[in-house]
Structures are given as C-alpha cells and as structure tokens.
Amino acid sequence: MNWDQVQGNWIQLRGKVREHWGRLTDDDLDIIAGRRDQLLGRIQEAYGCAREEAEQQVRDFENKLDDFAAKARTFAGNLKPKDQRASAAR
C-alpha cells in the first residue's frame, strides 16, 4: 500500500495507526492525516527515538498494511458467488 492510498483511506487506517503507536493522540492523528513525514516526526516526539528507529517502525507498519491488504483481496475474491469463481477459472 502506498502513501497516496494511506492518505485516501486515512479515516479507516487511523485505528490501525493508533493500535500500533498507542502514545499518539487524536490531535497527532489529525496532524498526520496520512502523511508519512508527519508520522515519522510524531513517532520521534512521542517515543523519543531517532529518525532511523522511527523509519524502521514505519517500514514494519507498511509491511503489515501490505499483508492486511493482500488478505483482504483474497477474502474478497473468496466472496464471489460460486458460479463466478467457476467461470473465472476457465
């Protein structure tokens, strides 16, 4: 998932960000608004870590988002009616 997608889906992803970084406040999340650079800065402030550590945390989060998106696509594909799946397999 790229950061344009994160910005476009920020309202839905706020909860995931909050779960991952519990020290971030609602005000922080409003300021971040799906922007990677803002997220990095807020992580550094809230957790007192260096930029490199914040970068690693964000990369880990990006990987989790990618895994989540892949699972969602698989799940959505499995929801197709049985006859659509059969014709798609042909």
C-alpha positions as CSV (number, residue, x, y, z in Angstrom):
1,M,0.0,0.0,0.0
2,N,1.5,3.3,-1.0
3,W,1.1,6.6,1.0
4,D,-1.3,8.1,-1.5
5,Q,-3.6,5.2,-0.6
6,V,-2.9,5.7,3.1
7,Q,-3.9,9.4,2.8
8,G,-7.1,8.4,0.8
9,N,-8.1,5.9,3.4
10,W,-6.8,7.7,6.5
11,I,-10.1,7.7,8.4
12,Q,-10.2,3.9,8.2
13,L,-6.4,3.5,8.9
14,R,-6.3,5.8,11.9
15,G,-7.3,3.0,14.2
16,K,-4.5,0.7,12.9
17,V,-2.0,3.5,13.5
18,R,-3.4,4.1,17.0
19,E,-3.1,0.4,17.7
20,H,0.5,0.3,16.5
21,W,1.5,3.6,18.3
22,G,-0.6,4.0,21.3
23,R,1.1,7.1,22.5
24,L,-0.1,9.1,19.5
25,T,-3.1,11.3,20.4
26,D,-6.1,12.2,18.4
27,D,-4.5,15.6,17.7
28,D,-1.4,13.8,16.4
29,L,-3.5,11.7,14.1
30,D,-5.3,14.8,12.8
31,I,-2.0,16.4,12.1
32,I,-0.5,13.3,10.5
33,A,-3.5,12.9,8.2
34,G,-1.9,10.0,6.3
35,R,1.4,11.8,5.6
36,R,4.5,9.6,6.2
37,D,6.8,12.5,7.1
38,Q,4.3,13.7,9.8
39,L,4.0,10.2,11.1
40,L,7.8,9.9,11.4
41,G,8.0,13.2,13.3
42,R,5.2,12.4,15.7
43,I,6.7,8.9,16.4
44,Q,10.1,10.5,17.2
45,E,8.4,13.0,19.6
46,A,6.1,10.6,21.3
47,Y,8.6,7.8,21.7
48,G,11.9,9.8,22.0
49,C,13.5,7.8,19.3
50,A,16.0,8.6,16.5
51,R,14.7,9.1,12.9
52,E,16.3,5.7,11.9
53,E,14.3,3.9,14.6
54,A,11.1,5.7,13.5
55,E,11.8,4.8,9.9
56,Q,12.1,1.1,10.8
57,Q,8.9,1.2,12.8
58,V,7.1,2.8,9.8
59,R,8.6,0.2,7.4
60,D,7.3,-2.6,9.7
61,F,3.9,-0.9,9.7
62,E,3.9,-0.6,5.9
63,N,4.6,-4.4,5.7
64,K,1.7,-5.1,8.0
65,L,-0.6,-2.9,5.8
66,D,0.6,-4.8,2.7
67,D,-0.2,-8.1,4.4
68,F,-3.6,-6.9,5.6
69,A,-4.4,-5.6,2.1
70,A,-3.4,-8.9,0.5
71,K,-5.5,-10.8,2.9
72,A,-8.5,-8.5,2.2
73,R,-8.1,-9.0,-1.5
74,T,-8.0,-12.8,-1.0
75,F,-11.1,-12.7,1.3
76,A,-13.0,-10.5,-1.2
77,G,-12.1,-13.0,-4.0
78,N,-13.4,-15.8,-1.9
79,L,-16.8,-14.0,-1.5
80,K,-17.6,-14.2,-5.2
81,P,-20.6,-16.4,-5.9
82,K,-19.6,-19.9,-6.8
83,D,-20.7,-19.6,-10.4
84,Q,-18.5,-16.5,-10.9
85,R,-15.5,-18.4,-9.5
86,A,-16.0,-21.3,-11.8
87,S,-16.3,-19.1,-14.9
88,A,-13.2,-17.2,-13.9
89,A,-11.2,-20.4,-13.5
90,R,-12.0,-21.4,-17.1
